[in-house]
Each structure stands twice: as C-alpha cells, then as structure tokens.
Amino acid sequence: MGSRTNPGDMAHPIVKVLRLRPHATMPRYQSDHAAGFDLAADLNAPLVLAPGMREAVPSGIAVEIPAGFEGQVRARSGRALSEGLALVNAPGTIDADYRGEIKVIVINLGQQPIVIHPGERIAQMVIAPVARADLVEVEALAPTGRGEGGFGHSGR
C-alpha cells in the first residue's frame, strides 16, 4: 500500500481542508471503515426548513481535492429516514479544481419542519477516483439488444 503523503495515491489521497471561519467544524470520519467524512452546518443560528423548502447550507470549509479525484456530497441516512432531510442534487460533485466554500443543498421531504442547528452534521463527502473520457463525434453508434429503450425498459 502507498504512502499517505502522496496526493496521487489511489488508496489514500490527501485532501487539504481550509476552515473559512474559526468556528467551522473540521470534517472527520466517524468510524474506521466509514466511506465518507461528515460535513457540519456552519450557521450562526438554527435554520428551520419548512416541508418542501430547500436551502444551501454553508459548511464553513473549502477543500483541495487532488487531481484525478472528486468529492461526492451525499445525504446522511439517519436524518433522511427519520425526518426526510435529503439533498436536492445527490450526489453533489465537488471537482478537484473547485476552491470555494462547500455548501450542502438540503431539502425537507418530510411533513414537519426540520431544524438544523449550528455545528450539526448534515451530509457526508466521499472522495472517489474520476475517469475522464475522450469524446469522439461519430455518425452512428454500434447497435445493442437494448437500443434506445430507457426508463423501465429492462423491467423490474
């Protein structure tokens, strides 16, 4: 296995984290085998989300993800099940060249208001390798058995 100091190491890429405000919560993995590290709400006061409401919640951090990787922002399953707190664009992609604040676009899919408190964990980020394709324009595509069938074409 490679060294943790090598930013190109597929097993352990190094992600640099910049706290944009002193009270922002440093993200961390919650268990030894967690796939994602938690992102916390960097709020000055509680945020109340009415049913159907969506909001970009600041995390108070920016990240430097190594080239060849992306950050995938995903919902936390506990709050999704118990309250209906979901992410609008899940998974949200954080590109390796983005240096702005990470904001989590949440939505209340439940039937009751949801309160997000300052410092509360609201999402998780998974660091994943990215494959970039060479795009080639062609006159036609190779045929397959499926063809143009989509959305439920293959059955249940």
DSSP file (Angstrom, degrees, kcal/mol; ACC not computed):
  #  RESIDUE AA STRUCTURE BP1 BP2  ACC     N-H-->O    O-->H-N    N-H-->O    O-->H-N    TCO  KAPPA ALPHA  PHI   PSI    X-CA   Y-CA   Z-CA
    1    1 A M              0   0    0      0, 0.0     8,-0.0     0, 0.0     0, 0.0   0.000 360.0 360.0 360.0 148.9    0.0    0.0    0.0
    2    2 A G        -     0   0    0      1,-0.1     2,-0.2     4,-0.0     0, 0.0  -0.105 360.0 -86.1 -81.5 177.8    1.2    3.5   -0.8
    3    3 A S    >   -     0   0    0      1,-0.1     3,-1.1     8,-0.0     9,-0.2  -0.552  23.1-132.8 -84.3 145.7    2.2    6.4    1.5
    4    4 A R  T 3  S+     0   0    0      1,-0.2    -1,-0.1    -2,-0.2    -2,-0.0   0.585 103.0  68.0 -72.5  -9.4   -0.4    8.9    2.8
    5    5 A T  T 3  S+     0   0    0      8,-0.0    -1,-0.2     1,-0.0     9,-0.0   0.576  78.6  89.5 -87.3  -7.9    1.9   11.7    1.8
    6    6 A N    X   -     0   0    0     -3,-1.1     3,-1.9     1,-0.1     6,-0.2  -0.802  63.2-159.2 -92.1 110.9    1.5   11.1   -1.9
    7    7 A P  T 3  S+     0   0    0      0, 0.0    -1,-0.1     0, 0.0     7,-0.1   0.674  91.9  54.9 -65.6 -14.8   -1.5   13.1   -3.3
    8    8 A G  T 3  S+     0   0    0      5,-0.1     2,-0.4     4,-0.0    -2,-0.0   0.411  75.6 123.1 -95.1   2.1   -1.8   10.7   -6.2
    9    9 A D    <   -     0   0    0     -3,-1.9     3,-0.1     3,-0.3     0, 0.0  -0.507  53.6-152.4 -68.2 118.9   -2.1    7.6   -4.1
   10   10 A M  S    S+     0   0    0     -2,-0.4    -1,-0.2     1,-0.2    -2,-0.0   0.805  92.6  48.9 -64.0 -30.7   -5.4    5.9   -5.1
   11   11 A A  S    S+     0   0    0      1,-0.2    -1,-0.2    -8,-0.1    -7,-0.1   0.842 128.4  16.1 -79.9 -33.7   -5.7    4.2   -1.6
   12   12 A H  S    S-     0   0    0     -9,-0.2    -3,-0.3    -6,-0.2    -1,-0.2  -0.503  72.6-177.8-141.7  67.9   -5.1    7.3    0.5
   13   13 A P        -     0   0    0      0, 0.0     2,-0.6     0, 0.0    -5,-0.1  -0.398  29.3-122.8 -65.5 147.1   -5.4   10.6   -1.4
   14   14 A I        -     0   0    0     -8,-0.1     2,-0.6    -7,-0.1    -2,-0.0  -0.821  23.9-166.2 -94.0 125.4   -4.7   13.7    0.7
   15   15 A V        -     0   0    0     -2,-0.6     2,-0.3    50,-0.1    50,-0.2  -0.957  12.4-144.4-112.2 118.5   -7.5   16.3    0.8
   16   16 A K  E     -A   64   0A   0     48,-1.8    48,-2.4    -2,-0.6     2,-0.5  -0.662  13.8-156.6 -83.4 136.0   -6.5   19.6    2.3
   17   17 A V  E     -A   63   0A   0     -2,-0.3     2,-0.5    46,-0.2    46,-0.2  -0.960   6.6-165.6-119.8 127.7   -9.2   21.3    4.4
   18   18 A L  E     -A   62   0A   0     44,-3.0    44,-2.1    -2,-0.5     2,-0.6  -0.957  15.4-142.1-112.9 119.6   -9.3   25.1    4.9
   19   19 A R  E     -A   61   0A   0     -2,-0.5    42,-0.2    42,-0.2    41,-0.1  -0.716  10.7-165.6 -78.0 123.0  -11.6   26.4    7.7
   20   20 A L  S    S+     0   0    0     40,-3.3    41,-0.2    -2,-0.6    -1,-0.2   0.693  76.2  29.4 -84.1 -20.5  -13.1   29.6    6.4
   21   21 A R  S >  S-     0   0    0     39,-0.8     3,-1.9     1,-0.1    -1,-0.2  -0.990  84.5-119.6-138.3 145.7  -14.3   30.7    9.8
   22   22 A P  T 3  S+     0   0    0      0, 0.0    -1,-0.1     0, 0.0    -3,-0.0   0.800 111.8  49.8 -57.4 -32.4  -12.8   29.9   13.2
   23   23 A H  T 3  S+     0   0    0      2,-0.1     2,-0.0    -3,-0.0    -3,-0.0   0.466  81.3 121.8 -88.3  -0.6  -15.9   28.1   14.5
   24   24 A A    <   -     0   0    0     -3,-1.9     2,-0.4    36,-0.2    36,-0.1  -0.350  68.9-114.2 -63.0 142.1  -16.3   25.9   11.4
   25   25 A T        -     0   0    0     34,-0.4    15,-0.3    15,-0.1    -1,-0.1  -0.653  21.6-127.5 -81.9 126.2  -16.3   22.2   12.2
   26   26 A M        -     0   0    0     -2,-0.4    12,-0.1     1,-0.1    -1,-0.0  -0.588  32.3-119.7 -68.9 126.5  -13.3   20.2   10.9
   27   27 A P        +     0   0    0      0, 0.0     2,-0.3     0, 0.0    12,-0.1  -0.316  39.6 172.2 -67.9 153.6  -14.8   17.2    9.0
   28   28 A R        -     0   0    0     10,-0.5    10,-1.9     8,-0.0     2,-0.3  -0.990  37.9-101.3-157.2 155.8  -13.8   13.7   10.1
   29   29 A Y        -     0   0    0     -2,-0.3     8,-0.2     8,-0.2     3,-0.1  -0.598  26.0-149.2 -74.9 138.9  -14.7   10.1    9.5
   30   30 A Q  S    S+     0   0    0      6,-0.5     2,-0.3    -2,-0.3    -1,-0.1   0.583  75.2  19.8 -91.5 -10.9  -17.0    8.8   12.2
   31   31 A S  S >  S-     0   0    0      1,-0.0     3,-1.2     3,-0.0    -1,-0.1  -0.965  84.5-101.5-150.3 166.6  -15.7    5.2   12.1
   32   32 A D  T 3  S+     0   0    0     -2,-0.3    -1,-0.0     1,-0.3    -3,-0.0   0.782 121.2  32.7 -60.8 -29.0  -12.6    3.2   11.0
   33   33 A H  T 3  S+     0   0    0      3,-0.0    -1,-0.3    -3,-0.0     2,-0.1   0.170  82.3 137.8-117.9  17.8  -14.4    2.0    7.8
   34   34 A A    <   -     0   0    0     -3,-1.2    -5,-0.1     1,-0.1     3,-0.0  -0.427  44.7-150.7 -64.0 135.8  -16.7    4.9    7.0
   35   35 A A  S    S+     0   0    0     -2,-0.1    92,-0.5     1,-0.1     2,-0.3   0.805  77.0  36.8 -76.9 -31.0  -16.7    5.7    3.3
   36   36 A G  S    S-     0   0    0     90,-0.2    -6,-0.5    -8,-0.0     2,-0.3  -0.873  73.1-130.4-125.1 155.5  -17.4    9.4    3.8
   37   37 A F  E     -B  125   0B   0     88,-2.3    88,-2.8    -2,-0.3    -8,-0.2  -0.807  37.3-106.5-100.7 147.9  -16.5   12.1    6.3
   38   38 A D  E     -B  124   0B   0    -10,-1.9   -10,-0.5    -2,-0.3     2,-0.4  -0.423  21.8-150.6 -79.0 145.7  -19.2   14.2    7.8
   39   39 A L  E     -B  123   0B   0     84,-2.9    83,-2.9   -12,-0.1    84,-1.4  -0.945  15.6-152.0-110.8 134.7  -19.9   17.9    6.8
   40   40 A A  E     -B  121   0B   0     -2,-0.4     2,-0.4   -15,-0.3    81,-0.3  -0.770  22.0-103.8-110.1 153.2  -21.4   20.1    9.5
   41   41 A A        -     0   0    0     79,-2.7    78,-3.4    76,-0.3     2,-1.1  -0.607  23.8-154.9 -74.4 124.1  -23.7   23.2    9.2
   42   42 A D        +     0   0    0     16,-3.2     2,-0.3    -2,-0.4    18,-0.1  -0.732  39.8 148.5-100.6  82.5  -21.7   26.4    9.8
   43   43 A L        -     0   0    0     -2,-1.1     4,-0.0     1,-0.1    14,-0.0  -0.813  51.4-146.5-117.4 153.5  -24.6   28.5   10.9
   44   44 A N  S    S+     0   0    0     -2,-0.3    -1,-0.1     1,-0.2    73,-0.0   0.677  90.3   9.2 -87.3 -21.5  -24.9   31.5   13.3
   45   45 A A  S    S-     0   0    0     71,-0.1    -1,-0.2    72,-0.0    71,-0.1  -0.958  99.4 -72.6-150.4 161.4  -28.4   30.4   14.4
   46   46 A P        -     0   0    0      0, 0.0     2,-0.5     0, 0.0    71,-0.2  -0.270  43.5-140.5 -58.3 146.0  -30.7   27.4   13.9
   47   47 A L  E     -E  116   0C   0     69,-2.9    69,-3.1    -4,-0.0     2,-0.6  -0.949   9.1-153.4-110.8 126.8  -32.2   27.1   10.4
   48   48 A V  E     -E  115   0C   0     -2,-0.5     2,-0.6    67,-0.2    67,-0.2  -0.900   5.6-162.2-104.2 122.0  -35.8   25.9   10.1
   49   49 A L  E     -E  114   0C   0     65,-3.3    65,-2.4    -2,-0.6     3,-0.1  -0.909   9.4-149.1-103.9 114.3  -36.8   24.1    6.9
   50   50 A A    >   -     0   0    0     -2,-0.6     3,-2.4    63,-0.2    58,-0.4  -0.374  45.3 -71.6 -71.1 159.5  -40.5   24.0    6.3
   51   51 A P  T 3  S+     0   0    0      0, 0.0    58,-0.2     0, 0.0    -1,-0.2  -0.304 124.9  14.1 -53.3 132.3  -41.8   21.0    4.3
   52   52 A G  T 3  S+     0   0    0     56,-3.2     2,-0.2     1,-0.3    57,-0.1   0.282  97.6 130.5  84.4 -10.1  -40.7   21.3    0.7
   53   53 A M    <   -     0   0    0     -3,-2.4    55,-2.1    55,-0.1     2,-0.3  -0.497  38.2-164.5 -79.0 144.7  -38.2   24.0    1.5
   54   54 A R  E     +F  107   0D   0     53,-0.2     2,-0.3    -2,-0.2    53,-0.2  -0.939   9.0 176.1-127.7 153.4  -34.6   23.8    0.2
   55   55 A E  E     -F  106   0D   0     51,-2.0    51,-2.5    -2,-0.3     2,-0.9  -0.992  34.5-122.6-155.0 144.6  -31.5   25.8    1.3
   56   56 A A  E     -F  105   0D   0     -2,-0.3    49,-0.2    49,-0.2    -2,-0.0  -0.845  35.4-158.5 -89.7 108.0  -27.8   25.9    0.5
   57   57 A V  E     -F  104   0D   0     47,-3.0    47,-2.7    -2,-0.9     2,-0.1  -0.783  12.1-129.2 -93.9 122.9  -26.3   25.3    4.0
   58   58 A P  E     -F  103   0D   0      0, 0.0   -16,-3.2     0, 0.0    45,-0.2  -0.400  13.9-163.8 -71.0 146.8  -22.7   26.5    4.4
   59   59 A S        -     0   0    0     43,-1.8   -34,-0.4     2,-0.3   -19,-0.2   0.587  32.5-128.7-101.3 -16.4  -20.1   24.1    5.8
   60   60 A G  S    S+     0   0    0     42,-0.3   -40,-3.3     1,-0.3   -39,-0.8   0.579  75.1  95.8  78.1   8.5  -17.5   26.8    6.6
   61   61 A I  E     -A   19   0A   0     41,-0.4    41,-2.7   -42,-0.2     2,-0.3  -0.922  53.0-161.6-130.3 156.4  -14.8   24.8    4.8
   62   62 A A  E     -A   18   0A   0    -44,-2.1   -44,-3.0    -2,-0.3     2,-0.3  -0.932  19.6-151.8-126.1 154.7  -13.1   24.7    1.4
   63   63 A V  E     -A   17   0A   0     37,-0.5     2,-0.6    -2,-0.3   -46,-0.2  -0.908  17.0-145.6-130.5 155.5  -11.1   21.7    0.2
   64   64 A E  E     -A   16   0A   0    -48,-2.4   -48,-1.8    -2,-0.3    32,-0.1  -0.922  24.2-170.1-118.7 101.3   -8.3   20.9   -2.1
   65   65 A I        -     0   0    0     -2,-0.6   -50,-0.1    31,-0.4     4,-0.1  -0.762  28.0-109.8 -92.2 134.1   -9.0   17.6   -3.7
   66   66 A P    >   -     0   0    0      0, 0.0     3,-1.4     0, 0.0    30,-0.1  -0.267  41.0 -89.7 -64.7 150.6   -6.1   16.0   -5.7
   67   67 A A  T 3  S+     0   0    0      1,-0.2     3,-0.1    29,-0.1    28,-0.0  -0.278 115.5  38.7 -54.4 141.2   -6.4   15.8   -9.5
   68   68 A G  T 3  S+     0   0    0      1,-0.3    62,-2.5    -3,-0.1     2,-0.3   0.425 106.9  81.6  92.9   0.1   -8.0   12.6  -10.6
   69   69 A F  E <   -C  129   0B   0     -3,-1.4    27,-0.5    60,-0.3    -1,-0.3  -0.868  55.2-163.2-130.8 164.9  -10.5   12.6   -7.7
   70   70 A E  E     -C  128   0B   0     58,-2.2    58,-2.4    -2,-0.3     2,-0.5  -0.938  22.1-122.2-138.2 161.6  -13.8   14.2   -6.9
   71   71 A G  E     -CD 127  94B   0     23,-2.4    23,-3.0    -2,-0.3     2,-0.6  -0.946  21.6-156.9-104.1 127.7  -15.8   14.8   -3.7
   72   72 A Q  E     -CD 126  93B   0     54,-3.2    54,-2.4    -2,-0.5     2,-0.5  -0.923   7.0-150.8-106.0 115.0  -19.3   13.3   -3.7
   73   73 A V  E     +CD 125  92B   0     19,-3.1    19,-2.0    -2,-0.6     2,-0.3  -0.756  25.0 175.3 -88.9 124.3  -21.7   15.0   -1.3
   74   74 A R  E     -C  124   0B   0     50,-3.3    50,-2.6    -2,-0.5     2,-0.0  -0.868  31.2 -98.2-130.3 158.5  -24.3   12.6    0.0
   75   75 A A  E     -C  123   0B   0     -2,-0.3     2,-0.5    48,-0.2    48,-0.2  -0.301  34.5-115.6 -69.8 157.5  -27.2   12.5    2.5
   76   76 A R     >  -     0   0    0     46,-0.5     4,-1.6     9,-0.1     3,-0.3  -0.872  23.6-140.9 -92.5 126.7  -26.8   11.1    6.0
   77   77 A S  H  > S+     0   0    0     -2,-0.5     4,-2.3     1,-0.2     5,-0.2   0.821  91.7  60.4 -64.3 -35.3  -29.2    8.1    6.1
   78   78 A G  H  > S+     0   0    0      1,-0.2     4,-2.6     2,-0.2     5,-0.2   0.935 110.5  39.1 -60.4 -48.8  -30.4    8.6    9.7
   79   79 A R  H  >>S+     0   0    0     -3,-0.3     4,-2.2     2,-0.2     6,-1.5   0.824 112.5  58.0 -72.1 -30.5  -31.9   12.0    9.1
   80   80 A A  H  X5S+     0   0    0     -4,-1.6     4,-0.6     4,-0.2    -2,-0.2   0.933 114.3  37.7 -62.8 -44.1  -33.2   11.0    5.7
   81   81 A L  H  <5S+     0   0    0     -4,-2.3    -2,-0.2    -5,-0.1    -1,-0.2   0.940 123.5  38.6 -72.5 -48.6  -35.2    8.2    7.3
   82   82 A S  H  <5S+     0   0    0     -4,-2.6    -3,-0.2    -5,-0.2    -2,-0.2   0.841 136.4  10.9 -76.9 -33.0  -36.3    9.9   10.5
   83   83 A E  H  <5S-     0   0    0     -4,-2.2    29,-0.3    -5,-0.2    27,-0.3   0.618  94.5-112.7-121.5 -18.6  -37.1   13.4    9.2
   84   84 A G     << +     0   0    0     -5,-1.3    25,-3.0    -4,-0.6     2,-0.6   0.673  55.6 159.6  88.0  18.0  -37.0   13.4    5.4
   85   85 A L  E     +G  108   0D   0     -6,-1.5    -1,-0.3    23,-0.2     2,-0.3  -0.667  16.3 161.2 -77.2 119.1  -33.8   15.6    5.2
   86   86 A A  E     -G  107   0D   0     21,-2.6    21,-2.5    -2,-0.6     2,-0.4  -0.795  40.8-109.2-132.5 171.2  -32.4   14.9    1.7
   87   87 A L  E >   -G  106   0D   0     -2,-0.3     3,-0.9    19,-0.2    19,-0.2  -0.899  17.5-144.7-105.7 135.6  -30.1   16.5   -0.8
   88   88 A V  T 3  S+     0   0    0     17,-2.1    -1,-0.1    -2,-0.4    18,-0.1   0.899  98.4  29.2 -65.3 -42.1  -31.5   18.1   -3.9
   89   89 A N  T 3  S-     0   0    0     16,-0.4    -1,-0.2   -16,-0.0   -16,-0.1  -0.277  95.4-156.8-115.8  45.6  -28.6   17.1   -6.2
   90   90 A A  S <  S+     0   0    0     -3,-0.9   -16,-0.1     1,-0.2     2,-0.1  -0.522  78.0  29.9 -77.7 135.6  -27.4   13.9   -4.6
   91   91 A P  S    S-     0   0    0      0, 0.0     2,-0.3     0, 0.0    -1,-0.2   0.573  87.6-163.2 -78.2 141.1  -24.7   13.1   -5.0
   92   92 A G  E     -D   73   0B   0    -19,-2.0   -19,-3.1    -2,-0.1     2,-0.5  -0.659  16.6-131.7 -80.8 141.4  -23.4   16.6   -5.5
   93   93 A T  E     -D   72   0B   0     -2,-0.3     2,-0.6   -21,-0.2   -21,-0.2  -0.834  15.6-165.1-102.6 129.4  -20.0   16.7   -7.2
   94   94 A I  E     -D   71   0B   0    -23,-3.0   -23,-2.4    -2,-0.5     2,-0.0  -0.952  23.3-141.9-108.0 111.1  -17.1   18.8   -5.9
   95   95 A D    >   -     0   0    0     -2,-0.6     3,-1.6   -25,-0.2   -30,-0.3  -0.324  18.7-114.8 -73.1 155.1  -14.5   19.0   -8.7
   96   96 A A  T 3  S+     0   0    0    -27,-0.5   -31,-0.4     1,-0.3    -1,-0.1   0.741 115.1  50.7 -62.2 -24.8  -10.7   18.8   -7.9
   97   97 A D  T 3  S+     0   0    0    -33,-0.1     2,-0.4   -31,-0.1    -1,-0.3   0.373  83.7 107.6 -98.0   6.1  -10.2   22.4   -9.1
   98   98 A Y    <   +     0   0    0     -3,-1.6   -33,-0.3     1,-0.1   -35,-0.2  -0.707  35.6 170.8 -84.1 131.9  -13.0   24.0   -7.0
   99   99 A R        +     0   0    0     -2,-0.4    -1,-0.1   -37,-0.1     3,-0.1   0.286  40.6 105.1-123.5   7.5  -11.8   26.1   -4.1
  100  100 A G  S    S-     0   0    0      1,-0.2   -37,-0.5   -38,-0.1     2,-0.1  -0.217  83.2 -66.4 -83.4 177.9  -14.9   27.8   -2.8
  101  101 A E        -     0   0    0    -39,-0.1     2,-0.6     1,-0.1   -39,-0.2  -0.374  49.8-119.2 -64.4 137.9  -16.9   27.0    0.3
  102  102 A I        -     0   0    0    -41,-2.7   -43,-1.8    -3,-0.1     2,-0.4  -0.701  35.3-174.3 -77.5 122.6  -18.7   23.7    0.3
  103  103 A K  E     -F   58   0D   0     -2,-0.6     2,-0.6   -45,-0.2   -47,-0.1  -0.958  16.4-142.5-120.0 141.3  -22.4   24.3    0.6
  104  104 A V  E     -F   57   0D   0    -47,-2.7   -47,-3.0    -2,-0.4     2,-1.1  -0.905   8.6-144.7-107.8 118.7  -24.9   21.4    1.0
  105  105 A I  E     -F   56   0D   0     -2,-0.6   -17,-2.1   -49,-0.2   -16,-0.4  -0.712  29.7-177.8 -87.3 101.4  -28.2   21.9   -0.8
  106  106 A V  E     -FG  55  87D   0    -51,-2.5   -51,-2.0    -2,-1.1     2,-0.3  -0.616  12.6-167.2 -99.6 157.4  -30.7   20.3    1.5
  107  107 A I  E     -FG  54  86D   0    -21,-2.5   -21,-2.6   -53,-0.2     2,-0.9  -0.995  22.3-129.3-141.6 143.9  -34.5   19.8    1.1
  108  108 A N  E     + G   0  85D   0    -55,-2.1   -56,-3.2   -58,-0.4   -23,-0.2  -0.832  29.4 169.1 -93.9 104.6  -37.2   18.9    3.6
  109  109 A L        +     0   0    0    -25,-3.0   -25,-0.1    -2,-0.9   -24,-0.1   0.362  52.0  94.0 -94.2   3.7  -39.1   16.0    2.1
  110  110 A G  S    S-     0   0    0    -27,-0.3   -58,-0.2   -26,-0.2   -26,-0.1  -0.118  83.6-117.1 -84.8-173.9  -40.9   15.3    5.4
  111  111 A Q  S    S+     0   0    0    -60,-0.1   -27,-0.1     2,-0.1    -1,-0.1   0.454  92.4  58.5-104.6  -4.7  -44.3   16.6    6.6
  112  112 A Q  S    S-     0   0    0    -29,-0.3    -2,-0.2   -62,-0.1   -63,-0.0  -0.870  95.6 -90.1-122.3 155.7  -42.9   18.5    9.6
  113  113 A P        -     0   0    0      0, 0.0     2,-0.4     0, 0.0   -63,-0.2  -0.335  39.2-144.3 -59.8 147.4  -40.4   21.4    9.9
  114  114 A I  E     -E   49   0C   0    -65,-2.4   -65,-3.3    -4,-0.1     2,-0.5  -0.957   4.9-149.2-116.0 134.2  -36.8   20.3   10.3
  115  115 A V  E     -E   48   0C   0     -2,-0.4     2,-0.6   -67,-0.2   -67,-0.2  -0.914   6.0-163.6-106.1 126.1  -34.4   22.3   12.5
  116  116 A I  E     -E   47   0C   0    -69,-3.1   -69,-2.9    -2,-0.5   -71,-0.1  -0.948  14.6-153.8-107.3 120.6  -30.7   22.3   11.5
  117  117 A H    >   -     0   0    0     -2,-0.6     3,-2.1   -71,-0.2   -76,-0.3  -0.617  29.7 -87.2 -94.3 151.6  -28.5   23.5   14.4
  118  118 A P  T 3  S+     0   0    0      0, 0.0   -76,-0.2     0, 0.0    -1,-0.1  -0.320 115.8  14.9 -53.5 133.6  -25.1   25.2   14.1
  119  119 A G  T 3  S+     0   0    0    -78,-3.4     2,-0.2     1,-0.3   -77,-0.1   0.389  92.2 140.5  81.8  -3.2  -22.4   22.5   14.1
  120  120 A E    <   -     0   0    0     -3,-2.1   -79,-2.7   -79,-0.2     2,-0.4  -0.510  60.0-112.0 -76.3 139.2  -24.8   19.7   13.3
  121  121 A R  E     +B   40   0B   0    -81,-0.3   -81,-0.3    -2,-0.2    -1,-0.1  -0.560  44.2 164.9 -71.6 126.9  -23.7   17.1   10.8
  122  122 A I  E     -     0   0B   0    -83,-2.9   -46,-0.5    -2,-0.4     2,-0.3   0.585  56.4  -1.5-121.1 -17.0  -25.9   17.4    7.7
  123  123 A A  E     -BC  39  75B   0    -84,-1.4   -84,-2.9   -48,-0.2     2,-0.3  -0.934  60.2-125.3-160.0 177.5  -24.2   15.4    4.9
  124  124 A Q  E     -BC  38  74B   0    -50,-2.6   -50,-3.3    -2,-0.3     2,-0.5  -0.966  12.9-143.2-134.6 154.6  -21.1   13.3    4.1
  125  125 A M  E     -BC  37  73B   0    -88,-2.8   -88,-2.3    -2,-0.3     2,-0.5  -0.977   8.4-162.7-122.0 130.2  -18.5   13.5    1.5
  126  126 A V  E     - C   0  72B   0    -54,-2.4   -54,-3.2    -2,-0.5     2,-0.6  -0.929  14.7-140.6-108.2 131.0  -16.9   10.5   -0.2
  127  127 A I  E     + C   0  71B   0    -92,-0.5   -56,-0.2    -2,-0.5    -2,-0.0  -0.829  31.9 174.9 -91.9 123.6  -13.6   11.0   -2.1
  128  128 A A  E     - C   0  70B   0    -58,-2.4   -58,-2.2    -2,-0.6     2,-0.1  -0.953  32.8-106.0-133.6 147.7  -13.7    9.0   -5.3
  129  129 A P  E     - C   0  69B   0      0, 0.0     2,-0.4     0, 0.0   -60,-0.3  -0.375  33.0-144.5 -68.8 152.0  -11.5    8.5   -8.4
  130  130 A V        -     0   0    0    -62,-2.5     2,-0.5    -2,-0.1     0, 0.0  -0.960   6.2-155.8-120.8 135.0  -12.6   10.1  -11.6
  131  131 A A        -     0   0    0     -2,-0.4     2,-0.5     2,-0.0   -62,-0.0  -0.953  12.3-153.0-106.9 123.5  -12.1    8.7  -15.1
  132  132 A R        -     0   0    0     -2,-0.5     2,-0.2   -64,-0.0    -2,-0.0  -0.826  13.2-143.3 -97.0 135.0  -12.1   11.3  -17.9
  133  133 A A        -     0   0    0     -2,-0.5     2,-0.7     1,-0.0    -2,-0.0  -0.624  12.7-123.5 -95.9 152.0  -13.3   10.1  -21.3
  134  134 A D        -     0   0    0     -2,-0.2     2,-0.5     2,-0.0    -1,-0.0  -0.880  32.4-142.5 -88.6 117.5  -12.0   11.1  -24.7
  135  135 A L        -     0   0    0     -2,-0.7     2,-0.5     2,-0.0     0, 0.0  -0.728  20.9-175.9 -89.2 126.2  -15.1   12.4  -26.5
  136  136 A V        -     0   0    0     -2,-0.5     2,-0.3     2,-0.0    -2,-0.0  -0.980  20.6-135.8-126.6 121.5  -15.3   11.4  -30.2
  137  137 A E        +     0   0    0     -2,-0.5     2,-0.3     2,-0.0     3,-0.0  -0.597  31.3 178.2 -76.3 134.8  -18.1   12.6  -32.5
  138  138 A V        -     0   0    0     -2,-0.3     3,-0.1     1,-0.1    -2,-0.0  -0.842  38.9-126.6-131.7 167.7  -19.4    9.8  -34.8
  139  139 A E  S    S+     0   0    0     -2,-0.3     2,-0.3     1,-0.2    -1,-0.1   0.746  92.0   2.2 -84.9 -27.3  -22.1    9.4  -37.5
  140  140 A A        -     0   0    0     -3,-0.0     2,-0.3     3,-0.0    -1,-0.2  -0.981  68.7-122.6-155.5 160.8  -23.7    6.4  -35.8
  141  141 A L        -     0   0    0     -2,-0.3     0, 0.0    -3,-0.1     0, 0.0  -0.781  39.1 -95.6-106.5 152.9  -23.5    4.2  -32.6
  142  142 A A        -     0   0    0     -2,-0.3     2,-0.1     1,-0.1    -1,-0.1  -0.423  47.7-112.4 -64.3 137.9  -23.0    0.5  -32.5
  143  143 A P        -     0   0    0      0, 0.0     2,-0.3     0, 0.0    -1,-0.1  -0.364  35.5-174.2 -72.5 152.9  -26.3   -1.4  -32.2
  144  144 A T        -     0   0    0     -2,-0.1     4,-0.1     1,-0.0     0, 0.0  -0.882  40.2-104.7-135.8 169.8  -27.2   -3.3  -29.0
  145  145 A G  S    S+     0   0    0     -2,-0.3    -1,-0.0     1,-0.2     0, 0.0   0.814 121.4  46.9 -64.9 -30.5  -30.1   -5.5  -27.9
  146  146 A R  S >  S+     0   0    0      1,-0.2     3,-1.7     2,-0.1    -1,-0.2   0.854  82.1 170.6 -80.3 -37.3  -31.5   -2.7  -25.8
  147  147 A G  T 3   -     0   0    0      1,-0.2    -1,-0.2     2,-0.0    -2,-0.1  -0.419  69.1 -17.2  63.2-129.7  -31.2    0.0  -28.4
  148  148 A E  T 3  S+     0   0    0     -2,-0.2    -1,-0.2    -4,-0.1     2,-0.2   0.313  96.3 131.3 -93.2   7.1  -33.0    3.2  -27.4
  149  149 A G    <   +     0   0    0     -3,-1.7     2,-0.2     4,-0.1     3,-0.1  -0.424  30.0 155.7 -65.3 130.0  -35.1    1.6  -24.6
  150  150 A G        +     0   0    0      1,-0.2     3,-0.4    -2,-0.2    -2,-0.0  -0.739  35.1  41.9-139.0-173.7  -34.9    3.6  -21.4
  151  151 A F  S    S-     0   0    0      1,-0.3    -1,-0.2    -2,-0.2    -2,-0.0   0.836 133.5 -12.1  31.9  80.1  -36.7    4.3  -18.1
  152  152 A G  S >  S+     0   0    0     -3,-0.1     3,-1.6     3,-0.1    -1,-0.3   0.488  95.1 130.0  87.1   4.0  -38.0    0.9  -17.1
  153  153 A H  T 3  S+     0   0    0     -3,-0.4    -2,-0.1     1,-0.3     3,-0.1   0.839  71.0  52.8 -60.0 -34.4  -37.2   -0.8  -20.4
  154  154 A S  T 3  S-     0   0    0      1,-0.3    -1,-0.3    -5,-0.1     2,-0.1   0.442 109.2-127.2 -86.5   3.1  -35.4   -3.7  -18.7
  155  155 A G    <         0   0    0     -3,-1.6    -1,-0.3     1,-0.2    -3,-0.1  -0.330 360.0 360.0  87.7-169.8  -38.4   -4.4  -16.4
  156  156 A R              0   0    0     -3,-0.1    -1,-0.2    -2,-0.1    -3,-0.0   0.387 360.0 360.0-111.1 360.0  -38.5   -4.8  -12.6
